[in-house]
């Protein structure tokens, strides 16, 4: 994926490692919401307990929102998320 793809908000997720989740997006509300949903689906596919998945979803979204707010303020920039 090129920087230009990232600037356009193109999401890249590598499915070749099913036990790992990795994506890079622009830190916009729309993109972060999409990543939150993808991460939640990934956790369910791995068989992570239904009682733990909401905590993963909340913690990751909070961290992503903090990046968007504190790192980029009113602009947006790249955000990379990896989970194993």
MOMOSUL-V811917 format. One record per helix or strand. SS is the DSSP state (a for helix, b for strand). FROM is the first residue (numbers start at 0). TO is the last residue. If there is no record, write none. Layout:
SS:FROM:TO, SS:FROM:TO
This chain:
a:2:7, b:11:12, b:20:25, a:28:45, a:49:71, b:77:82
